[in-house]
Amino acid sequence: MERSLTTELNVWAASISRKPLIVLGARQVGKTYLLREFGRQKFSRVHE
């Protein structure tokens, strides 16, 4: 599932001097699912 936030996460991941990622938003909108899938696809290790 492609979400609009996925492009912003890709920009964050491509940044050389990226800082820790904090995602804020309403309850039950898929933040955890989005970040887990993004981390699984882009990185070998993810800290939650």
C-alpha positions, 0 to 999 in steps of 0.5 A, a space after each residue: 500500500 503506497 501512502 503519501 507519507 512514504 515519499 517523505 520517509 524516502 527523502 528522510 532516508 536518503 538524507 546524509 545528515 538525518 536525525 532520529 525519526 519521530 512520527 506524530 499523528 492521530 490514533 489508529 491511522 496506521 503510523 506503526 504499520 507504515 514505519 514497520 513496513 518502511 523499516 523492513 524495506 529500507 534498513 537491515 536494522 530498526 529500533 522501535 
